[in-house]
Amino acid sequence: MVSKSYTNLLDLASGNFPEMGQPRERKQLHRVMTVPGVISELDDDVANSVASDVPSSVVLDRMIIVVNQLPVKAKRRPENKGWSFSWDEDSLLLHLKDGLPEDMEVLYVGSLRVDVDLTEQDEVSQVLLDRFNCVPAFLPPDILSKFYHGFCKQHLWPLFHYMLPFSGNHGGRFDRSLWEAYVAANKIFSQRVIEVINPEDDFVWIHDYHLMVLPTFLRRRFNRLRMGFFLHSPFPSSEIYRTLPVREEILKALLNSDLIGFHTFDYARHFLSCCSRMLGLEYQSKRGYIGLEYYGRTVGIKIMPVGIHMGQIESVLKLADKEWRVGELKQQFEGKTVLLGVDDMDIFKGVNLKLLAMEQLLKQHQKWKGRAVLVQITNPARGRGRDLEEVQAEIQESCRRINENFGQPGYEPVVFIDRPLSLSEKAAYFTIAECVVVAAVRDGMNLTPYEYIVCRQGVSGSECSAESSGPKKSMLVVSEFIGCSPSLSGAIRVNPWNIEATAEAMNEAISMADSEKQLRHEKHYRYVSTHDVAYWSRSFYQDMERTCKDHFRRRCWGIGLSFGFKVVALDPNFKKLNIDHIESAYIKSKKRTILLDYDGTVMPQTSINKTPSSRVISIINTLCSDVKNTVFVVSGRGRDSLDKWFAPCKRLGIAAEHGYFMRWSAGDDWENCGQSSDFGWIQIAEPVMKLYTEATDGSSIETKESAVVWHHRDADPGFGAAQAKEMLDHLESVLANEPVAVKSGQFIVEVKPQGISKGSVAEKIFTSMAESGRQADFVLCIGDDRSDEDMFESIDNAIASGILNSSKSVFACTVGQKPSKAKYYLDDTADVINMLEALEEASDPSPSPGNSP
């Protein structure tokens, strides 16, 4: 029998999200998880709610920062008498508020680094809220272990750093129970946010890979919530990311944010590539801003590397104990050239590669033997596992070997420090180091070079700046695989896997002339001092404001289940077509025009057999037989197919190939609506298309009577889109003097005669009817794709020119909830058929002739 707690976890993972708690008064957080692992303890909410009942005492914008761990240190008081708390000054997220408006309240939501007993959680929650403006999320132990040490550290962290689980012993196979714990933990974080949020006043800023599905939980509850997400780790290439079994769930959850931030363009480019290849979404760049159109919402993409907190570093430099430590270190390494490494104990930091490069340096450049010292500081490991143990063993062995082979009395080439150091002690090492070496094989950002540059600059008035009496100088050797590398143009960039090249770079750095070191240092310091953490947070906040400025103007509602949930945001005038309303207008009208697209409108796009069903034929026949109706199918398909399919509909008008061919009923001849019957340009266009078809696997050419179309739907998305863009330019160049239009569409490039569009068909029908004294007082126009937008636009033009009366019943309707020039929408082809059936029942079949020009 499956336990209740496990079934609830399954519900969470499958998207059957339990509804969450009733709103609470601010500053009162009494509700906590009471039974470890039982997610059913969470209260219910209403998924479609867009407001909160939490009272807002002051109508001011507030920023809610959601992080895995709060920037707070917790310590047990003596004799186990409660807890004492203090700010964690080393936490970068604590200082991001420096870039936010001074009058903006900042509230933190996250977990603590310590276990708090269930009986103390209420009291701790209240203390943290009152004194620190922090809301703790207490995770039950079994969920915490699977969430953090399981899914985050065994799956996401390795994958985002390009390590695939090729075997059970290397990275670990995907474990769905860990994913369920990840979802459950994100759910608990969302509950804590909902308890304190004022959705119309607050911004929510979510941080890092631990909380990537949190946006879906919050968006599900608050459709118009202003929400940003920043990823502090790398985002891998699509070839790596697509191996994740829950890849689409995470992508769709992130897209429920309004703004998604990355440190570098590479990380953003990989994310956009995943959205393109897995979700079919293409990004656009407008006035320097990158955005993804997602169901009527524009999801902004922000590229901005984080900086350091200048004030904190400078205050550390002024500490007396630090100044004393600098003097001690200068004495210890007198006459030596110090290279410094400061890294977490992590399998991706490349510490052993750095040691091997140091060994190579001493082998190849004997002059540094006895003079060059590598001081390697390693912070305690945050993860665990066999891979980490192997790396630690390798590092210790390399240190031992190098010191044995190259050490001398009074000289130790590698000084390995594997204990926690305070920031002031690290600053002392930065101050005396001639060069900092970062050899990480993959790292999201890495702020060690920034801290080093500021420490080498020193503080005016300090006795112990790097060169208190002379010009400031510094040198950096950094891996090209870390996030800060693109920002440090004066650093020597290396491929850390190339041991010899890294050793040569280290030699170049410490051998460089002081004047060159000074110029590089000055360039770096200008950048680091102006692009600090406040600059980063200010920039992100401003972009969030810009991205969300239309939130409360647009109509929003949620659709979809599980992690397929998303919010559709549309113009307030865009409405779902009400069948009763259109049926009423239909009955009252005397002269009607009905224009129907075919594929995607009355025929599902996914259907393999494109022949219309007997039901569709029957409906169209009934509509055509009403003497008040003029009915047309307007399609991009060829006239032979349409003629064959709709042969039973004798009174149906057909416009084929987007209107190049047109007839008013089966008994009429086809009209050629083109301005020219010269198709010599096909002999120019086809050879060009054949070149691209041969070079693009999965592409094909479709030759119509009046047009030539190149399809790349089955090609590689990236390559197909690039080839389509190149082909568009090529065709426009060679066909510049021909009477044709070259257009790109959804997975196509089309060449067709000028002046041919579905819009021109609609205009011709409206004009012909008006000229014959039969001006339509009811217009229904339905389509699903970009070519149908021309018909919707022609309706507006016809109203403006008086061909149609604006006071009459006009229904321009798109299929699917998406941005459109139409005023109405229906969800899918089934909705279209239901609506047409209602009109069929309201029709008055008559033996009189049908369409006539």
Secondary structure as the mmCIF struct_conf table of DSSP 4:
data_model
#
loop_
_struct_conf.conf_type_id
_struct_conf.id
_struct_conf.beg_label_comp_id
_struct_conf.beg_label_asym_id
_struct_conf.beg_label_seq_id
_struct_conf.end_label_comp_id
_struct_conf.end_label_asym_id
_struct_conf.end_label_seq_id
HELX_RH_AL_P HELX_RH_AL_P1 LYS A 4 SER A 14
TURN_TY1_P TURN_TY1_P1 GLY A 15 GLY A 15
HELX_LH_PP_P HELX_LH_PP_P1 PHE A 17 GLU A 19
HELX_LH_PP_P HELX_LH_PP_P2 GLY A 21 PRO A 23
TURN_TY1_P TURN_TY1_P2 ARG A 26 LYS A 27
BEND BEND1 VAL A 35 VAL A 35
TURN_TY1_P TURN_TY1_P3 PRO A 36 GLY A 37
HELX_RH_3T_P HELX_RH_3T_P1 ILE A 39 GLU A 41
BEND BEND2 LEU A 42 LEU A 42
TURN_TY1_P TURN_TY1_P4 ALA A 47 ASN A 48
BEND BEND3 VAL A 54 VAL A 54
BEND BEND4 SER A 57 VAL A 58
STRN STRN1 ARG A 62 GLN A 69
BEND BEND5 PRO A 71 PRO A 71
STRN STRN2 VAL A 72 ARG A 76
HELX_LH_PP_P HELX_LH_PP_P3 ARG A 77 ARG A 77
HELX_RH_3T_P HELX_RH_3T_P2 PRO A 78 ASN A 80
STRN STRN3 TRP A 83 TRP A 87
TURN_TY1_P TURN_TY1_P5 GLU A 89 ASP A 90
HELX_RH_AL_P HELX_RH_AL_P2 LEU A 92 HIS A 95
HELX_RH_3T_P HELX_RH_3T_P3 LEU A 96 GLY A 99
BEND BEND6 LEU A 100 LEU A 100
TURN_TY1_P TURN_TY1_P6 GLU A 102 ASP A 103
STRN STRN4 GLU A 105 SER A 111
BEND BEND7 ARG A 113 VAL A 114
HELX_RH_3T_P HELX_RH_3T_P4 LEU A 118 GLU A 120
HELX_RH_AL_P HELX_RH_AL_P3 GLN A 121 PHE A 132
STRN STRN5 CYS A 134 PRO A 136
HELX_RH_AL_P HELX_RH_AL_P4 PRO A 141 LEU A 144
HELX_RH_PI_P HELX_RH_PI_P1 SER A 145 LEU A 156
HELX_RH_AL_P HELX_RH_AL_P5 TRP A 157 PHE A 160
TURN_TY1_P TURN_TY1_P7 HIS A 161 TYR A 162
STRN STRN6 SER A 167 SER A 167
TURN_TY1_P TURN_TY1_P8 GLY A 168 ASN A 169
STRN STRN7 HIS A 170 GLY A 171
HELX_RH_AL_P HELX_RH_AL_P6 ARG A 176 VAL A 196
TURN_TY1_P TURN_TY1_P9 PRO A 199 ASP A 201
STRN STRN8 ASP A 202 HIS A 207
BEND BEND8 ASP A 208 ASP A 208
HELX_RH_3T_P HELX_RH_3T_P5 TYR A 209 LEU A 211
TURN_TY1_P TURN_TY1_P10 MET A 212 VAL A 213
HELX_RH_AL_P HELX_RH_AL_P7 LEU A 214 ARG A 221
TURN_TY1_P TURN_TY1_P11 ASN A 223 ARG A 224
STRN STRN9 ARG A 226 PHE A 230
BEND BEND9 SER A 233 SER A 233
HELX_RH_AL_P HELX_RH_AL_P8 SER A 238 TYR A 241
TURN_TY1_P TURN_TY1_P12 ARG A 242 THR A 243
BEND BEND10 LEU A 244 LEU A 244
TURN_TY1_P TURN_TY1_P13 PRO A 245 VAL A 246
HELX_RH_AL_P HELX_RH_AL_P9 ARG A 247 LEU A 254
TURN_TY1_P TURN_TY1_P14 LEU A 255 ASN A 256
BEND BEND11 SER A 257 ASP A 258
STRN STRN10 LEU A 259 PHE A 262
BEND BEND12 HIS A 263 THR A 264
HELX_RH_AL_P HELX_RH_AL_P10 PHE A 265 LEU A 279
STRN STRN11 TYR A 283 LYS A 286
TURN_TY1_P TURN_TY1_P15 ARG A 287 GLY A 288
STRN STRN12 TYR A 289 TYR A 294
TURN_TY1_P TURN_TY1_P16 TYR A 295 GLY A 296
STRN STRN13 ARG A 297 ILE A 303
HELX_RH_AL_P HELX_RH_AL_P11 MET A 310 LEU A 317
TURN_TY1_P TURN_TY1_P17 LYS A 318 LYS A 318
HELX_RH_AL_P HELX_RH_AL_P12 ALA A 320 GLN A 332
TURN_TY1_P TURN_TY1_P18 PHE A 333 GLY A 335
STRN STRN14 THR A 337 ASP A 344
BEND BEND13 MET A 345 MET A 345
TURN_TY1_P TURN_TY1_P19 ILE A 347 PHE A 348
BEND BEND14 LYS A 349 LYS A 349
HELX_RH_AL_P HELX_RH_AL_P13 VAL A 351 GLN A 364
HELX_RH_3T_P HELX_RH_3T_P6 GLN A 366 TRP A 368
TURN_TY1_P TURN_TY1_P20 LYS A 369 ARG A 371
STRN STRN15 ALA A 372 ASN A 379
HELX_LH_PP_P HELX_LH_PP_P4 PRO A 380 ALA A 381
BEND BEND15 ARG A 382 GLY A 383
BEND BEND16 GLY A 385 GLY A 385
HELX_RH_AL_P HELX_RH_AL_P14 ARG A 386 PHE A 406
STRN STRN16 GLN A 408 GLN A 408
TURN_TY1_P TURN_TY1_P21 PRO A 409 GLY A 410
STRN STRN17 TYR A 411 TYR A 411
BEND BEND17 PRO A 413 PRO A 413
STRN STRN18 VAL A 414 ILE A 417
BEND BEND18 ARG A 419 ARG A 419
HELX_RH_AL_P HELX_RH_AL_P15 LEU A 423 ILE A 432
BEND BEND19 GLU A 434 GLU A 434
STRN STRN19 CYS A 435 VAL A 438
BEND BEND20 VAL A 441 ARG A 442
STRN STRN20 ASP A 443 ASP A 443
BEND BEND21 GLY A 444 GLY A 444
HELX_RH_AL_P HELX_RH_AL_P16 THR A 448 GLN A 457
TURN_TY1_P TURN_TY1_P22 SER A 460 GLY A 461
TURN_TY1_P TURN_TY1_P23 GLU A 463 CYS A 464
BEND BEND22 SER A 465 SER A 465
TURN_TY1_P TURN_TY1_P24 ALA A 466 GLU A 467
BEND BEND23 SER A 468 GLY A 470
STRN STRN21 LEU A 476 SER A 479
TURN_TY1_P TURN_TY1_P25 GLU A 480 PHE A 481
STRN STRN22 ILE A 482 ILE A 482
TURN_TY1_P TURN_TY1_P26 GLY A 483 CYS A 484
HELX_RH_3T_P HELX_RH_3T_P7 SER A 485 SER A 487
TURN_TY1_P TURN_TY1_P27 SER A 489 GLY A 490
BEND BEND24 ALA A 491 ALA A 491
STRN STRN23 ILE A 492 VAL A 494
TURN_TY1_P TURN_TY1_P28 PRO A 496 TRP A 497
HELX_RH_AL_P HELX_RH_AL_P17 ILE A 499 SER A 511
BEND BEND25 MET A 512 MET A 512
HELX_RH_AL_P HELX_RH_AL_P18 ASP A 514 THR A 530
BEND BEND26 HIS A 531 HIS A 531
HELX_RH_AL_P HELX_RH_AL_P19 VAL A 533 THR A 547
TURN_TY1_P TURN_TY1_P29 CYS A 548 ARG A 553
BEND BEND27 ARG A 554 ARG A 554
STRN STRN24 ARG A 555 ILE A 559
BEND BEND28 LEU A 561 LEU A 561
HELX_RH_3T_P HELX_RH_3T_P8 SER A 562 GLY A 564
STRN STRN25 LYS A 566 LEU A 570
TURN_TY1_P TURN_TY1_P30 PRO A 572 ASN A 573
STRN STRN26 LYS A 575 LYS A 576
HELX_LH_PP_P HELX_LH_PP_P5 LEU A 577 ASN A 578
HELX_RH_AL_P HELX_RH_AL_P20 ILE A 579 LYS A 588
BEND BEND29 LYS A 590 LYS A 591
STRN STRN27 ARG A 592 LEU A 596
STRN STRN28 ASP A 599 ASP A 599
TURN_TY1_P TURN_TY1_P31 GLY A 600 VAL A 602
STRN STRN29 MET A 603 MET A 603
TURN_TY1_P TURN_TY1_P32 GLN A 605 THR A 606
BEND BEND30 ILE A 608 ILE A 608
BEND BEND31 THR A 611 THR A 611
HELX_LH_PP_P HELX_LH_PP_P6 PRO A 612 SER A 613
HELX_RH_AL_P HELX_RH_AL_P21 SER A 614 CYS A 624
TURN_TY1_P TURN_TY1_P33 SER A 625 SER A 625
STRN STRN30 ASP A 626 ASP A 626
TURN_TY1_P TURN_TY1_P34 VAL A 627 LYS A 628
STRN STRN31 ASN A 629 VAL A 634
BEND BEND32 GLY A 636 ARG A 637
HELX_RH_AL_P HELX_RH_AL_P22 ARG A 639 TRP A 645
TURN_TY1_P TURN_TY1_P35 PHE A 646 PRO A 648
TURN_TY1_P TURN_TY1_P36 LYS A 650 ARG A 651
STRN STRN32 GLY A 653 ALA A 656
HELX_RH_3T_P HELX_RH_3T_P9 GLU A 657 GLY A 659
TURN_TY1_P TURN_TY1_P37 TYR A 660 TYR A 660
STRN STRN33 PHE A 661 ARG A 663
BEND BEND33 TRP A 664 SER A 665
TURN_TY1_P TURN_TY1_P38 ALA A 666 GLY A 667
BEND BEND34 ASP A 668 ASP A 668
HELX_LH_PP_P HELX_LH_PP_P7 ASP A 669 TRP A 670
STRN STRN34 GLU A 671 ASN A 672
BEND BEND35 GLN A 675 GLN A 675
TURN_TY1_P TURN_TY1_P39 GLY A 680 TRP A 681
HELX_RH_AL_P HELX_RH_AL_P23 ILE A 682 ALA A 695
BEND BEND36 THR A 696 THR A 696
TURN_TY1_P TURN_TY1_P40 ASP A 697 GLY A 698
STRN STRN35 SER A 700 THR A 703
BEND BEND37 GLU A 705 SER A 706
STRN STRN36 VAL A 708 HIS A 711
TURN_TY1_P TURN_TY1_P41 ARG A 713 ASP A 714
BEND BEND38 ALA A 715 ALA A 715
HELX_RH_AL_P HELX_RH_AL_P24 PRO A 717 VAL A 734
TURN_TY1_P TURN_TY1_P42 LEU A 735 ASN A 737
BEND BEND39 GLU A 738 PRO A 739
STRN STRN37 VAL A 740 GLY A 745
TURN_TY1_P TURN_TY1_P43 GLN A 746 PHE A 747
STRN STRN38 ILE A 748 PRO A 753
TURN_TY1_P TURN_TY1_P44 GLN A 754 GLY A 755
BEND BEND40 SER A 757 SER A 757
HELX_RH_AL_P HELX_RH_AL_P25 LYS A 758 GLU A 771
TURN_TY1_P TURN_TY1_P45 SER A 772 GLY A 773
BEND BEND41 ASP A 777 ASP A 777
STRN STRN39 PHE A 778 GLY A 783
BEND BEND42 ASP A 785 ASP A 785
HELX_RH_3T_P HELX_RH_3T_P10 ARG A 786 ASP A 788
HELX_RH_AL_P HELX_RH_AL_P26 GLU A 789 SER A 801
TURN_TY1_P TURN_TY1_P46 GLY A 802 GLY A 802
BEND BEND43 ILE A 803 LEU A 804
TURN_TY1_P TURN_TY1_P47 SER A 806 SER A 807
BEND BEND44 LYS A 808 LYS A 808
STRN STRN40 SER A 809 VAL A 815
BEND BEND45 GLY A 816 LYS A 818
BEND BEND46 LYS A 821 LYS A 823
STRN STRN41 TYR A 824 LEU A 826
BEND BEND47 ASP A 827 ASP A 828
HELX_RH_AL_P HELX_RH_AL_P27 THR A 829 GLU A 841
TURN_TY1_P TURN_TY1_P48 ALA A 842 ALA A 842
STRN STRN42 PRO A 845 PRO A 845
BEND BEND48 PRO A 847 SER A 848
#
